[in-house]
Amino acid sequence: MKAVCLISGGMDSATVAYLAKEQGYEIIGLHVSYGQKTENKEIQCARTLARLLEAIEFLEVDIGYLRMLGGSSLTDRMRQVEEYDPLREAFPDTYVPFRNANLLSIATSTAEARSAEAIFIGAQAHDYSGYPDCRPEFLDAFQEVITKGTRDTTCITLHAPFVHLTKTDILRQGIRLGVPYEYTWSCYRSEGLACGRCGSCHFRIEAFRELGIPDPIPYEEMP
């Protein structure tokens, strides 16, 4: 069995790839750069993870047009990524419009071309942001898109096993799986020392703190 695993270089995508490997899949790693501010660090992590996973293939795809389209502080060099605010009610400004649909479309093309049976994505809607393209309803709908948009003889299952889990739940699974978190990156602001203040850093720090495990990446500031 073969699975296309979207490996961003972050915690969730690393953990889901290790879960796919545990389930007996040969891993086809897929990393998509979309003009994010920390793309150089993320791709370094993704390459290392693919090697440690003994992926049978690792593909790097650039969809920098998402930067051109704008609408997110992750891709706009003129906008500062906001700090985590627990009282925020609106979507955070790190939301990249319809990003996961773009990523999953590329993953589906890859899976059908490589005769892979599965796609794994580390989408998680519980903790941070409630991004609309991380919702269970979106992922269920995309499974239907895959079914309707591929050949009748193609059978690809979209797996998003973390969609209802918290970051702590995911980390707990990752520790069991032996995920090398020192080769993951979560910070949205920096490629050197993680800022410790953006939303992504916040939930990573809290997960490690809740489990009483030291986070192996360096931080500029720990809240």
Secondary structure, DSSP 8 states (H G I E B T S, - for coil): -EEEEE--SSHHHHHHHHHHHHTT-EEEEEEEE-S-TTHHHHHHHHHHHHHHTT-SEEEEEE-THHHHH---TTT-TTS---B--TT--S--TT--TTHHHHHHHHHHHHHHHTT-SEEE-----SSSTT-GGGSHHHHHHHHHHHHHHS-TT---EEE-TTTT--HHHHHHHHHHHT--GGG----SS-SSSB-S-BHHHHHHHHHHHHHT----S-BS---
